[in-house]
Amino acid sequence: MTKRVAVELNKVNTLIALGSMYRNATDAVKEYVSNAIDEWSAARHKGGFEGPCQVEFRLARDSVTIDYNSPGMDEVEFEEALKHVVDSPKGHLGIPQIGNLGIGLWAFNQIGTKATFYSKGSGSVPPVTVTLRRESHEAEFGDPKAGKSRQTPGMTIRISGLFQDPTKPYASLAPDKLRRSLAERFDAYLR
């Protein structure tokens, strides 16, 4: 008789490990840019998005903010993404996509201890605010009317509790390093 033992995972440690798979903080930021481009590409493919994909960064001593105009996720899409970590639906879209691992939400673990997503999908879908924390396997859905929220389609991701100061010239997220790295990886997509 063969004995079988079910594998069990510590959810917190697993999510930290998944988010820390990137070589460095710059690669983790690239994950969010990849998601922006993939969302932009999917929206354009459906005929529901005009104009270029625009991604902006703000680096401060205590936070990194990534903002893009591609349609963000609504509450249901966030819940689905959170229920299907490492099970991305992107491969089934039938269009070229950059990412397909289903771990992108957790990339902040390479950079800091907390990520807050302010998101608005297309049309009249209400905005949603979701916070993920490094030491938790639960997502906090907040009231988008209480404080920041997006009024236009897109996503703003604020990563805080940083492990290093990105305003220092030697930091992996130093503005010049980040700019060069993103240009090398995404210039063709953003033109």
URDA-V58033 format. One record per residue. RES is the residue in one letter. SS is DSSP state (2 for helix, 1 for strand, 0 for the rest). PHI is phi in whole degrees, -180 to 180 (* if undefined). D_LAST is the distance of its C-alpha to the last C-alpha in Angstrom with 2 decimals. Layout:
BEGIN
res: {RES,RES}
ss: {SS,SS}
phi: {PHI,PHI}
d_last: {D_LAST,D_LAST}
END
This chain:
BEGIN
res: {M,T,K,R,V,A,V,E,L,N,K,V,N,T,L,I,A,L,G,S,M,Y,R,N,A,T,D,A,V,K,E,Y,V,S,N,A,I,D,E,W,S,A,A,R,H,K,G,G,F,E,G,P,C,Q,V,E,F,R,L,A,R,D,S,V,T,I,D,Y,N,S,P,G,M,D,E,V,E,F,E,E,A,L,K,H,V,V,D,S,P,K,G,H,L,G,I,P,Q,I,G,N,L,G,I,G,L,W,A,F,N,Q,I,G,T,K,A,T,F,Y,S,K,G,S,G,S,V,P,P,V,T,V,T,L,R,R,E,S,H,E,A,E,F,G,D,P,K,A,G,K,S,R,Q,T,P,G,M,T,I,R,I,S,G,L,F,Q,D,P,T,K,P,Y,A,S,L,A,P,D,K,L,R,R,S,L,A,E,R,F,D,A,Y,L,R}
ss: {0,0,0,0,0,0,0,0,0,0,2,2,2,2,2,2,2,2,2,0,0,0,0,0,2,2,2,2,2,2,2,2,2,2,2,2,2,2,2,2,2,2,2,2,2,0,0,0,0,0,0,0,0,0,1,1,1,1,1,1,0,0,1,1,1,1,1,1,0,0,0,0,0,0,2,2,2,2,2,2,2,2,2,0,0,0,0,0,0,2,2,2,0,0,0,0,0,0,0,0,0,0,0,2,2,2,2,2,2,2,0,0,0,1,1,1,1,1,1,1,0,0,0,0,0,0,0,1,1,1,1,1,1,0,0,0,0,0,0,1,1,1,0,0,0,0,0,0,0,0,0,0,0,1,1,1,1,1,1,1,0,0,0,0,0,0,0,0,0,0,0,0,0,0,2,2,2,2,2,2,2,2,2,2,2,2,2,2,2,2,0}
phi: {*,-95,-89,-122,-125,-70,-79,-121,-119,-81,-59,-61,-63,-66,-66,-63,-63,-63,-72,-98,-70,-75,-62,-159,-63,-63,-65,-66,-64,-57,-60,-69,-67,-57,-63,-62,-66,-63,-65,-61,-63,-65,-66,-66,-61,-80,82,-108,-147,-113,88,-80,-77,-118,-124,-124,-125,-132,-108,-128,-57,-113,-161,-123,-121,-118,-131,-141,-96,-65,-53,-83,-100,-92,-60,-65,-64,-62,-60,-63,-63,-72,-84,-128,-64,63,-150,-72,-82,-59,-64,-99,-79,79,-132,-62,-133,-78,-99,-159,-89,78,-122,-58,-60,-93,-61,-58,-61,-82,-113,-159,-104,-150,-131,-116,-107,-107,-131,-141,-80,-75,70,-92,-64,-68,-69,-138,-122,-130,-118,-116,-123,-57,-96,-139,-105,-115,-97,-102,-94,-103,-81,-65,-79,-90,103,-70,-163,-91,-102,-118,-56,148,-145,-119,-118,-114,-104,-131,66,-63,-83,-150,-86,-71,-84,-80,-65,-90,-68,-66,-103,-55,-50,-66,-63,-63,-59,-63,-63,-68,-64,-60,-82,-119,-54,-64,-75,-91,-99}
d_last: {60.81,57.22,56.23,52.78,51.25,48.26,45.44,44.79,41.92,41.92,39.03,38.28,38.31,36.23,33.46,33.54,33.40,30.45,28.48,29.59,28.39,25.33,26.08,25.46,24.24,20.72,20.44,21.85,19.21,16.55,18.43,17.80,14.03,14.34,16.49,14.16,11.41,14.42,15.91,12.96,12.85,16.65,16.89,14.74,16.86,19.91,18.88,19.32,16.06,14.30,11.38,8.27,9.11,10.44,12.23,14.88,17.64,21.15,23.37,27.08,30.14,30.95,27.72,24.04,22.20,18.86,17.80,15.23,15.24,15.04,18.62,20.89,24.03,27.39,30.67,31.40,28.03,28.63,32.13,31.08,28.58,31.40,33.88,31.78,30.66,29.68,29.61,26.09,25.90,22.30,23.73,25.51,22.67,22.19,18.38,16.36,16.23,15.58,18.80,22.17,24.93,25.65,26.14,23.10,25.18,27.43,25.02,26.40,29.57,28.05,27.45,30.20,32.88,31.49,28.36,28.38,25.89,25.76,24.27,24.18,23.45,22.91,25.76,29.07,28.94,30.32,28.43,29.49,29.99,30.46,31.64,31.88,34.15,34.53,38.24,38.11,37.34,37.29,34.57,35.64,34.63,35.17,35.75,32.51,34.76,36.31,33.97,30.20,28.40,25.30,25.91,22.52,20.70,18.98,20.29,21.53,22.81,25.35,26.72,30.04,32.98,30.82,32.28,31.10,30.18,26.43,27.26,29.20,27.61,28.85,27.57,25.00,22.97,23.45,20.56,19.80,20.12,17.98,15.12,15.39,15.78,12.81,10.52,12.36,12.08,8.72,6.23,5.56,5.66,3.80,0.00}
END
